[in-house]
């Protein structure tokens, strides 16, 4: 799925509203989609490349944004490739999330395939952070 398609999906989590579909969330930080409930955020990134460094960079930017009174989670929706799957990404990110845990309010990072996130279609994402989402994703 292309970036513009991902940004225009009906992303949903009870109690949250979409506040950003592309654009700049803070200086130099442009996540794909952001949902907010008061000072709680769900940041979504759609990744098409298999670059673990690129995904880690997105996690670090989310961690930097989620400081002071801002709390939240990052959801990385990846396109599965021959050399990349959700378990590989999770294993790569876990040591870095542990390393920054004391300086950020990034509570959790979830990795989910685009097929699982959109129920096998490009139109209907599953509800974020609910039981089905957690069963289909991998938590870092």
CNS distance restraints for C-alpha pairs under 8 A (distance, minus, plus):
assign (resid   1 and name CA) (resid   5 and name CA) 6.31 0.50 0.50
assign (resid   1 and name CA) (resid   6 and name CA) 6.54 0.50 0.50
assign (resid   1 and name CA) (resid  79 and name CA) 7.96 0.50 0.50
assign (resid   1 and name CA) (resid 114 and name CA) 7.73 0.50 0.50
assign (resid   1 and name CA) (resid 122 and name CA) 7.04 0.50 0.50
assign (resid   2 and name CA) (resid   6 and name CA) 6.26 0.50 0.50
assign (resid   3 and name CA) (resid   7 and name CA) 6.11 0.50 0.50
assign (resid   3 and name CA) (resid  32 and name CA) 7.56 0.50 0.50
assign (resid   3 and name CA) (resid  46 and name CA) 6.90 0.50 0.50
assign (resid   4 and name CA) (resid   8 and name CA) 6.26 0.50 0.50
assign (resid   5 and name CA) (resid   9 and name CA) 6.49 0.50 0.50
assign (resid   5 and name CA) (resid 122 and name CA) 7.91 0.50 0.50
assign (resid   6 and name CA) (resid  32 and name CA) 7.88 0.50 0.50
assign (resid   6 and name CA) (resid  46 and name CA) 6.99 0.50 0.50
assign (resid   7 and name CA) (resid  21 and name CA) 5.34 0.50 0.50
assign (resid   7 and name CA) (resid  22 and name CA) 6.83 0.50 0.50
assign (resid   7 and name CA) (resid  32 and name CA) 6.10 0.50 0.50
assign (resid   7 and name CA) (resid  33 and name CA) 6.08 0.50 0.50
assign (resid   8 and name CA) (resid  21 and name CA) 7.25 0.50 0.50
assign (resid   9 and name CA) (resid 122 and name CA) 7.99 0.50 0.50
assign (resid   9 and name CA) (resid 123 and name CA) 6.28 0.50 0.50
assign (resid   9 and name CA) (resid 124 and name CA) 7.17 0.50 0.50
assign (resid   9 and name CA) (resid 125 and name CA) 7.18 0.50 0.50
assign (resid  10 and name CA) (resid 123 and name CA) 7.68 0.50 0.50
assign (resid  10 and name CA) (resid 124 and name CA) 6.87 0.50 0.50
assign (resid  10 and name CA) (resid 125 and name CA) 6.79 0.50 0.50
assign (resid  11 and name CA) (resid  18 and name CA) 7.64 0.50 0.50
assign (resid  11 and name CA) (resid 125 and name CA) 6.19 0.50 0.50
assign (resid  11 and name CA) (resid 126 and name CA) 7.83 0.50 0.50
assign (resid  11 and name CA) (resid 127 and name CA) 7.23 0.50 0.50
assign (resid  11 and name CA) (resid 128 and name CA) 7.58 0.50 0.50
assign (resid  12 and name CA) (resid  16 and name CA) 7.32 0.50 0.50
assign (resid  12 and name CA) (resid  17 and name CA) 7.63 0.50 0.50
assign (resid  12 and name CA) (resid 125 and name CA) 7.74 0.50 0.50
assign (resid  12 and name CA) (resid 126 and name CA) 7.62 0.50 0.50
assign (resid  12 and name CA) (resid 127 and name CA) 5.32 0.50 0.50
assign (resid  12 and name CA) (resid 128 and name CA) 6.08 0.50 0.50
assign (resid  13 and name CA) (resid  17 and name CA) 7.74 0.50 0.50
assign (resid  13 and name CA) (resid 127 and name CA) 5.53 0.50 0.50
assign (resid  13 and name CA) (resid 128 and name CA) 5.04 0.50 0.50
assign (resid  13 and name CA) (resid 129 and name CA) 7.06 0.50 0.50
assign (resid  15 and name CA) (resid  37 and name CA) 6.27 0.50 0.50
assign (resid  16 and name CA) (resid  35 and name CA) 5.72 0.50 0.50
assign (resid  16 and name CA) (resid  36 and name CA) 5.08 0.50 0.50
assign (resid  16 and name CA) (resid  37 and name CA) 4.73 0.50 0.50
assign (resid  17 and name CA) (resid  35 and name CA) 5.14 0.50 0.50
assign (resid  17 and name CA) (resid  36 and name CA) 5.47 0.50 0.50
assign (resid  17 and name CA) (resid  37 and name CA) 6.73 0.50 0.50
assign (resid  18 and name CA) (resid  33 and name CA) 7.30 0.50 0.50
assign (resid  18 and name CA) (resid  34 and name CA) 5.81 0.50 0.50
assign (resid  18 and name CA) (resid  35 and name CA) 4.22 0.50 0.50
assign (resid  18 and name CA) (resid  36 and name CA) 6.44 0.50 0.50
assign (resid  19 and name CA) (resid  33 and name CA) 7.77 0.50 0.50
assign (resid  19 and name CA) (resid  34 and name CA) 5.77 0.50 0.50
assign (resid  19 and name CA) (resid  35 and name CA) 5.61 0.50 0.50
assign (resid  19 and name CA) (resid  36 and name CA) 6.52 0.50 0.50
assign (resid  20 and name CA) (resid  25 and name CA) 7.36 0.50 0.50
assign (resid  20 and name CA) (resid  32 and name CA) 7.62 0.50 0.50
assign (resid  20 and name CA) (resid  33 and name CA) 5.36 0.50 0.50
assign (resid  20 and name CA) (resid  34 and name CA) 5.05 0.50 0.50
assign (resid  20 and name CA) (resid  35 and name CA) 7.13 0.50 0.50
assign (resid  21 and name CA) (resid  32 and name CA) 5.83 0.50 0.50
assign (resid  21 and name CA) (resid  33 and name CA) 4.62 0.50 0.50
assign (resid  21 and name CA) (resid  34 and name CA) 6.82 0.50 0.50
assign (resid  22 and name CA) (resid  30 and name CA) 6.22 0.50 0.50
assign (resid  22 and name CA) (resid  31 and name CA) 6.13 0.50 0.50
assign (resid  22 and name CA) (resid  32 and name CA) 4.73 0.50 0.50
assign (resid  22 and name CA) (resid  33 and name CA) 5.99 0.50 0.50
assign (resid  23 and name CA) (resid  30 and name CA) 5.41 0.50 0.50
assign (resid  23 and name CA) (resid  31 and name CA) 7.36 0.50 0.50
assign (resid  23 and name CA) (resid  32 and name CA) 7.74 0.50 0.50
assign (resid  24 and name CA) (resid  28 and name CA) 6.84 0.50 0.50
assign (resid  24 and name CA) (resid  29 and name CA) 5.63 0.50 0.50
assign (resid  24 and name CA) (resid  30 and name CA) 4.45 0.50 0.50
assign (resid  24 and name CA) (resid  31 and name CA) 7.34 0.50 0.50
assign (resid  25 and name CA) (resid  29 and name CA) 5.75 0.50 0.50
assign (resid  25 and name CA) (resid  30 and name CA) 5.74 0.50 0.50
assign (resid  25 and name CA) (resid  31 and name CA) 7.10 0.50 0.50
assign (resid  26 and name CA) (resid  30 and name CA) 7.39 0.50 0.50
assign (resid  26 and name CA) (resid  65 and name CA) 7.40 0.50 0.50
assign (resid  29 and name CA) (resid  61 and name CA) 6.73 0.50 0.50
assign (resid  31 and name CA) (resid  43 and name CA) 6.94 0.50 0.50
assign (resid  31 and name CA) (resid  44 and name CA) 6.78 0.50 0.50
assign (resid  31 and name CA) (resid  45 and name CA) 6.06 0.50 0.50
assign (resid  31 and name CA) (resid  58 and name CA) 7.97 0.50 0.50
assign (resid  32 and name CA) (resid  43 and name CA) 7.78 0.50 0.50
assign (resid  32 and name CA) (resid  44 and name CA) 5.98 0.50 0.50
assign (resid  32 and name CA) (resid  45 and name CA) 5.23 0.50 0.50
assign (resid  32 and name CA) (resid  46 and name CA) 6.78 0.50 0.50
assign (resid  33 and name CA) (resid  43 and name CA) 6.08 0.50 0.50
assign (resid  33 and name CA) (resid  44 and name CA) 5.09 0.50 0.50
assign (resid  33 and name CA) (resid  45 and name CA) 6.79 0.50 0.50
assign (resid  34 and name CA) (resid  41 and name CA) 6.79 0.50 0.50
assign (resid  34 and name CA) (resid  42 and name CA) 5.73 0.50 0.50
assign (resid  34 and name CA) (resid  43 and name CA) 4.62 0.50 0.50
assign (resid  34 and name CA) (resid  44 and name CA) 6.13 0.50 0.50
assign (resid  35 and name CA) (resid  41 and name CA) 5.63 0.50 0.50
assign (resid  35 and name CA) (resid  42 and name CA) 5.05 0.50 0.50
assign (resid  35 and name CA) (resid  43 and name CA) 6.51 0.50 0.50
assign (resid  36 and name CA) (resid  40 and name CA) 5.67 0.50 0.50
assign (resid  36 and name CA) (resid  41 and name CA) 4.55 0.50 0.50
assign (resid  36 and name CA) (resid  42 and name CA) 6.43 0.50 0.50
assign (resid  37 and name CA) (resid  41 and name CA) 6.45 0.50 0.50
assign (resid  39 and name CA) (resid  69 and name CA) 6.62 0.50 0.50
assign (resid  39 and name CA) (resid  70 and name CA) 5.03 0.50 0.50
assign (resid  39 and name CA) (resid  71 and name CA) 6.23 0.50 0.50
assign (resid  40 and name CA) (resid  70 and name CA) 6.10 0.50 0.50
assign (resid  40 and name CA) (resid  71 and name CA) 4.89 0.50 0.50
assign (resid  40 and name CA) (resid  72 and name CA) 5.16 0.50 0.50
assign (resid  41 and name CA) (resid  70 and name CA) 7.39 0.50 0.50
assign (resid  41 and name CA) (resid  71 and name CA) 6.17 0.50 0.50
assign (resid  41 and name CA) (resid  72 and name CA) 4.45 0.50 0.50
assign (resid  41 and name CA) (resid  73 and name CA) 6.46 0.50 0.50
assign (resid  42 and name CA) (resid  72 and name CA) 5.63 0.50 0.50
assign (resid  42 and name CA) (resid  73 and name CA) 5.10 0.50 0.50
assign (resid  42 and name CA) (resid  74 and name CA) 5.93 0.50 0.50
assign (resid  42 and name CA) (resid  75 and name CA) 7.20 0.50 0.50
assign (resid  43 and name CA) (resid  62 and name CA) 7.37 0.50 0.50
assign (resid  43 and name CA) (resid  72 and name CA) 7.55 0.50 0.50
assign (resid  43 and name CA) (resid  73 and name CA) 6.28 0.50 0.50
assign (resid  43 and name CA) (resid  74 and name CA) 4.79 0.50 0.50
assign (resid  43 and name CA) (resid  75 and name CA) 6.09 0.50 0.50
assign (resid  44 and name CA) (resid  74 and name CA) 5.95 0.50 0.50
assign (resid  44 and name CA) (resid  75 and name CA) 4.79 0.50 0.50
assign (resid  44 and name CA) (resid  76 and name CA) 5.90 0.50 0.50
assign (resid  44 and name CA) (resid  77 and name CA) 7.31 0.50 0.50
assign (resid  45 and name CA) (resid  58 and name CA) 7.68 0.50 0.50
assign (resid  45 and name CA) (resid  74 and name CA) 7.67 0.50 0.50
assign (resid  45 and name CA) (resid  75 and name CA) 6.31 0.50 0.50
assign (resid  45 and name CA) (resid  76 and name CA) 4.87 0.50 0.50
assign (resid  45 and name CA) (resid  77 and name CA) 6.10 0.50 0.50
assign (resid  46 and name CA) (resid  76 and name CA) 5.93 0.50 0.50
assign (resid  46 and name CA) (resid  77 and name CA) 4.76 0.50 0.50
assign (resid  46 and name CA) (resid  78 and name CA) 5.93 0.50 0.50
assign (resid  47 and name CA) (resid  55 and name CA) 7.38 0.50 0.50
assign (resid  47 and name CA) (resid  76 and name CA) 6.96 0.50 0.50
assign (resid  47 and name CA) (resid  77 and name CA) 6.11 0.50 0.50
assign (resid  47 and name CA) (resid  78 and name CA) 4.79 0.50 0.50
assign (resid  47 and name CA) (resid  79 and name CA) 6.42 0.50 0.50
assign (resid  48 and name CA) (resid  78 and name CA) 6.08 0.50 0.50
assign (resid  48 and name CA) (resid  79 and name CA) 5.25 0.50 0.50
assign (resid  49 and name CA) (resid  79 and name CA) 7.50 0.50 0.50
assign (resid  50 and name CA) (resid  81 and name CA) 7.04 0.50 0.50
assign (resid  50 and name CA) (resid  83 and name CA) 7.16 0.50 0.50
assign (resid  50 and name CA) (resid  84 and name CA) 5.76 0.50 0.50
assign (resid  51 and name CA) (resid  55 and name CA) 6.58 0.50 0.50
assign (resid  52 and name CA) (resid  56 and name CA) 6.06 0.50 0.50
assign (resid  52 and name CA) (resid  89 and name CA) 6.49 0.50 0.50
assign (resid  52 and name CA) (resid  92 and name CA) 7.20 0.50 0.50
assign (resid  53 and name CA) (resid  57 and name CA) 6.09 0.50 0.50
assign (resid  54 and name CA) (resid  58 and name CA) 6.45 0.50 0.50
assign (resid  55 and name CA) (resid  59 and name CA) 6.40 0.50 0.50
assign (resid  55 and name CA) (resid  76 and name CA) 7.87 0.50 0.50
assign (resid  56 and name CA) (resid  60 and name CA) 6.25 0.50 0.50
assign (resid  56 and name CA) (resid  93 and name CA) 6.40 0.50 0.50
assign (resid  57 and name CA) (resid  61 and name CA) 6.27 0.50 0.50
assign (resid  58 and name CA) (resid  62 and name CA) 6.24 0.50 0.50
assign (resid  59 and name CA) (resid  63 and name CA) 6.09 0.50 0.50
assign (resid  59 and name CA) (resid  74 and name CA) 7.17 0.50 0.50
assign (resid  59 and name CA) (resid 109 and name CA) 7.92 0.50 0.50
assign (resid  60 and name CA) (resid  64 and name CA) 6.14 0.50 0.50
assign (resid  61 and name CA) (resid  65 and name CA) 6.27 0.50 0.50
assign (resid  62 and name CA) (resid  66 and name CA) 6.12 0.50 0.50
assign (resid  62 and name CA) (resid  74 and name CA) 6.94 0.50 0.50
assign (resid  62 and name CA) (resid 106 and name CA) 7.20 0.50 0.50
assign (resid  63 and name CA) (resid  67 and name CA) 7.12 0.50 0.50
assign (resid  63 and name CA) (resid 100 and name CA) 7.87 0.50 0.50
assign (resid  63 and name CA) (resid 104 and name CA) 5.49 0.50 0.50
assign (resid  63 and name CA) (resid 105 and name CA) 6.88 0.50 0.50
assign (resid  63 and name CA) (resid 106 and name CA) 5.33 0.50 0.50
assign (resid  64 and name CA) (resid 104 and name CA) 6.64 0.50 0.50
assign (resid  65 and name CA) (resid  70 and name CA) 7.59 0.50 0.50
assign (resid  66 and name CA) (resid  70 and name CA) 4.95 0.50 0.50
assign (resid  66 and name CA) (resid  71 and name CA) 5.35 0.50 0.50
assign (resid  66 and name CA) (resid  72 and name CA) 6.56 0.50 0.50
assign (resid  66 and name CA) (resid 104 and name CA) 6.01 0.50 0.50
assign (resid  66 and name CA) (resid 105 and name CA) 5.18 0.50 0.50
assign (resid  66 and name CA) (resid 106 and name CA) 5.72 0.50 0.50
assign (resid  67 and name CA) (resid  71 and name CA) 6.89 0.50 0.50
assign (resid  67 and name CA) (resid 103 and name CA) 7.46 0.50 0.50
assign (resid  67 and name CA) (resid 104 and name CA) 5.16 0.50 0.50
assign (resid  67 and name CA) (resid 105 and name CA) 5.36 0.50 0.50
assign (resid  67 and name CA) (resid 106 and name CA) 7.80 0.50 0.50
assign (resid  68 and name CA) (resid 105 and name CA) 7.60 0.50 0.50
assign (resid  70 and name CA) (resid 105 and name CA) 6.77 0.50 0.50
assign (resid  71 and name CA) (resid 105 and name CA) 4.89 0.50 0.50
assign (resid  71 and name CA) (resid 106 and name CA) 6.06 0.50 0.50
assign (resid  71 and name CA) (resid 107 and name CA) 7.15 0.50 0.50
assign (resid  72 and name CA) (resid 105 and name CA) 6.57 0.50 0.50
assign (resid  72 and name CA) (resid 106 and name CA) 5.27 0.50 0.50
assign (resid  72 and name CA) (resid 107 and name CA) 5.88 0.50 0.50
assign (resid  72 and name CA) (resid 108 and name CA) 7.39 0.50 0.50
assign (resid  73 and name CA) (resid 106 and name CA) 5.57 0.50 0.50
assign (resid  73 and name CA) (resid 107 and name CA) 5.60 0.50 0.50
assign (resid  73 and name CA) (resid 108 and name CA) 4.92 0.50 0.50
assign (resid  73 and name CA) (resid 109 and name CA) 5.74 0.50 0.50
assign (resid  73 and name CA) (resid 110 and name CA) 7.78 0.50 0.50
assign (resid  74 and name CA) (resid 106 and name CA) 7.39 0.50 0.50
assign (resid  74 and name CA) (resid 108 and name CA) 6.47 0.50 0.50
assign (resid  74 and name CA) (resid 109 and name CA) 4.75 0.50 0.50
assign (resid  74 and name CA) (resid 110 and name CA) 6.30 0.50 0.50
assign (resid  75 and name CA) (resid 109 and name CA) 5.84 0.50 0.50
assign (resid  75 and name CA) (resid 110 and name CA) 4.80 0.50 0.50
assign (resid  75 and name CA) (resid 111 and name CA) 6.00 0.50 0.50
assign (resid  75 and name CA) (resid 112 and name CA) 7.52 0.50 0.50
assign (resid  76 and name CA) (resid 109 and name CA) 7.54 0.50 0.50
assign (resid  76 and name CA) (resid 110 and name CA) 6.16 0.50 0.50
assign (resid  76 and name CA) (resid 111 and name CA) 4.90 0.50 0.50
assign (resid  76 and name CA) (resid 112 and name CA) 6.37 0.50 0.50
assign (resid  77 and name CA) (resid 111 and name CA) 6.05 0.50 0.50
assign (resid  77 and name CA) (resid 112 and name CA) 5.03 0.50 0.50
assign (resid  77 and name CA) (resid 113 and name CA) 5.45 0.50 0.50
assign (resid  77 and name CA) (resid 114 and name CA) 5.43 0.50 0.50
assign (resid  77 and name CA) (resid 117 and name CA) 7.22 0.50 0.50
assign (resid  78 and name CA) (resid  86 and name CA) 7.59 0.50 0.50
assign (resid  78 and name CA) (resid 111 and name CA) 7.20 0.50 0.50
assign (resid  78 and name CA) (resid 112 and name CA) 6.24 0.50 0.50
assign (resid  78 and name CA) (resid 113 and name CA) 4.87 0.50 0.50
assign (resid  78 and name CA) (resid 114 and name CA) 5.57 0.50 0.50
assign (resid  79 and name CA) (resid 113 and name CA) 5.81 0.50 0.50
assign (resid  79 and name CA) (resid 114 and name CA) 5.59 0.50 0.50
assign (resid  79 and name CA) (resid 115 and name CA) 7.83 0.50 0.50
assign (resid  80 and name CA) (resid  84 and name CA) 5.88 0.50 0.50
assign (resid  80 and name CA) (resid  85 and name CA) 5.48 0.50 0.50
assign (resid  80 and name CA) (resid  86 and name CA) 7.70 0.50 0.50
assign (resid  80 and name CA) (resid 113 and name CA) 6.30 0.50 0.50
assign (resid  80 and name CA) (resid 114 and name CA) 7.71 0.50 0.50
assign (resid  81 and name CA) (resid  85 and name CA) 6.78 0.50 0.50
assign (resid  84 and name CA) (resid  88 and name CA) 6.42 0.50 0.50
assign (resid  84 and name CA) (resid  89 and name CA) 7.25 0.50 0.50
assign (resid  85 and name CA) (resid  89 and name CA) 6.52 0.50 0.50
assign (resid  85 and name CA) (resid 113 and name CA) 7.88 0.50 0.50
assign (resid  86 and name CA) (resid  90 and name CA) 6.13 0.50 0.50
assign (resid  86 and name CA) (resid 111 and name CA) 5.81 0.50 0.50
assign (resid  86 and name CA) (resid 112 and name CA) 6.29 0.50 0.50
assign (resid  86 and name CA) (resid 113 and name CA) 6.82 0.50 0.50
assign (resid  86 and name CA) (resid 137 and name CA) 7.81 0.50 0.50
assign (resid  86 and name CA) (resid 138 and name CA) 6.63 0.50 0.50
assign (resid  87 and name CA) (resid  91 and name CA) 6.19 0.50 0.50
assign (resid  87 and name CA) (resid 138 and name CA) 6.94 0.50 0.50
assign (resid  88 and name CA) (resid  92 and name CA) 6.29 0.50 0.50
assign (resid  89 and name CA) (resid  93 and name CA) 6.22 0.50 0.50
assign (resid  89 and name CA) (resid 111 and name CA) 7.50 0.50 0.50
assign (resid  90 and name CA) (resid  94 and name CA) 6.05 0.50 0.50
assign (resid  90 and name CA) (resid 111 and name CA) 6.91 0.50 0.50
assign (resid  90 and name CA) (resid 138 and name CA) 6.88 0.50 0.50
assign (resid  90 and name CA) (resid 139 and name CA) 7.08 0.50 0.50
assign (resid  90 and name CA) (resid 140 and name CA) 5.21 0.50 0.50
assign (resid  91 and name CA) (resid  95 and name CA) 7.73 0.50 0.50
assign (resid  91 and name CA) (resid 140 and name CA) 7.49 0.50 0.50
assign (resid  92 and name CA) (resid  96 and name CA) 7.88 0.50 0.50
assign (resid  93 and name CA) (resid  97 and name CA) 6.21 0.50 0.50
assign (resid  93 and name CA) (resid 140 and name CA) 6.70 0.50 0.50
assign (resid  94 and name CA) (resid  98 and name CA) 6.20 0.50 0.50
assign (resid  94 and name CA) (resid 140 and name CA) 5.38 0.50 0.50
assign (resid  95 and name CA) (resid  99 and name CA) 6.19 0.50 0.50
assign (resid  96 and name CA) (resid 100 and name CA) 6.39 0.50 0.50
assign (resid  97 and name CA) (resid 101 and name CA) 5.88 0.50 0.50
assign (resid  97 and name CA) (resid 140 and name CA) 7.67 0.50 0.50
assign (resid 100 and name CA) (resid 104 and name CA) 6.48 0.50 0.50
assign (resid 101 and name CA) (resid 105 and name CA) 7.55 0.50 0.50
assign (resid 101 and name CA) (resid 106 and name CA) 7.47 0.50 0.50
assign (resid 108 and name CA) (resid 139 and name CA) 7.01 0.50 0.50
assign (resid 108 and name CA) (resid 140 and name CA) 6.79 0.50 0.50
assign (resid 109 and name CA) (resid 139 and name CA) 5.84 0.50 0.50
assign (resid 109 and name CA) (resid 140 and name CA) 5.32 0.50 0.50
assign (resid 110 and name CA) (resid 137 and name CA) 6.16 0.50 0.50
assign (resid 110 and name CA) (resid 138 and name CA) 5.56 0.50 0.50
assign (resid 110 and name CA) (resid 139 and name CA) 4.51 0.50 0.50
assign (resid 110 and name CA) (resid 140 and name CA) 6.06 0.50 0.50
assign (resid 111 and name CA) (resid 137 and name CA) 5.51 0.50 0.50
assign (resid 111 and name CA) (resid 138 and name CA) 5.18 0.50 0.50
assign (resid 111 and name CA) (resid 139 and name CA) 6.41 0.50 0.50
assign (resid 111 and name CA) (resid 140 and name CA) 7.50 0.50 0.50
assign (resid 112 and name CA) (resid 116 and name CA) 6.69 0.50 0.50
assign (resid 112 and name CA) (resid 117 and name CA) 6.41 0.50 0.50
assign (resid 112 and name CA) (resid 136 and name CA) 6.70 0.50 0.50
assign (resid 112 and name CA) (resid 137 and name CA) 4.47 0.50 0.50
assign (resid 112 and name CA) (resid 138 and name CA) 6.43 0.50 0.50
assign (resid 113 and name CA) (resid 117 and name CA) 6.15 0.50 0.50
assign (resid 113 and name CA) (resid 137 and name CA) 7.52 0.50 0.50
assign (resid 114 and name CA) (resid 118 and name CA) 6.05 0.50 0.50
assign (resid 114 and name CA) (resid 120 and name CA) 7.99 0.50 0.50
assign (resid 115 and name CA) (resid 119 and name CA) 6.02 0.50 0.50
assign (resid 115 and name CA) (resid 120 and name CA) 4.69 0.50 0.50
assign (resid 115 and name CA) (resid 121 and name CA) 6.88 0.50 0.50
assign (resid 116 and name CA) (resid 120 and name CA) 6.18 0.50 0.50
assign (resid 116 and name CA) (resid 136 and name CA) 6.46 0.50 0.50
assign (resid 117 and name CA) (resid 125 and name CA) 5.30 0.50 0.50
assign (resid 117 and name CA) (resid 126 and name CA) 5.69 0.50 0.50
assign (resid 117 and name CA) (resid 133 and name CA) 7.44 0.50 0.50
assign (resid 117 and name CA) (resid 136 and name CA) 7.88 0.50 0.50
assign (resid 118 and name CA) (resid 122 and name CA) 5.74 0.50 0.50
assign (resid 118 and name CA) (resid 123 and name CA) 6.51 0.50 0.50
assign (resid 118 and name CA) (resid 124 and name CA) 5.22 0.50 0.50
assign (resid 118 and name CA) (resid 125 and name CA) 4.04 0.50 0.50
assign (resid 118 and name CA) (resid 126 and name CA) 6.15 0.50 0.50
assign (resid 119 and name CA) (resid 124 and name CA) 6.58 0.50 0.50
assign (resid 119 and name CA) (resid 125 and name CA) 6.40 0.50 0.50
assign (resid 119 and name CA) (resid 126 and name CA) 6.74 0.50 0.50
assign (resid 126 and name CA) (resid 132 and name CA) 7.53 0.50 0.50
assign (resid 126 and name CA) (resid 133 and name CA) 6.49 0.50 0.50
assign (resid 127 and name CA) (resid 132 and name CA) 7.84 0.50 0.50
assign (resid 127 and name CA) (resid 133 and name CA) 6.62 0.50 0.50
assign (resid 128 and name CA) (resid 133 and name CA) 5.95 0.50 0.50
assign (resid 129 and name CA) (resid 133 and name CA) 5.68 0.50 0.50
assign (resid 129 and name CA) (resid 134 and name CA) 6.16 0.50 0.50
assign (resid 130 and name CA) (resid 134 and name CA) 6.18 0.50 0.50
assign (resid 131 and name CA) (resid 135 and name CA) 6.08 0.50 0.50
assign (resid 132 and name CA) (resid 136 and name CA) 6.27 0.50 0.50
assign (resid 133 and name CA) (resid 137 and name CA) 6.03 0.50 0.50
assign (resid 134 and name CA) (resid 138 and name CA) 7.25 0.50 0.50
assign (resid 134 and name CA) (resid 139 and name CA) 7.84 0.50 0.50
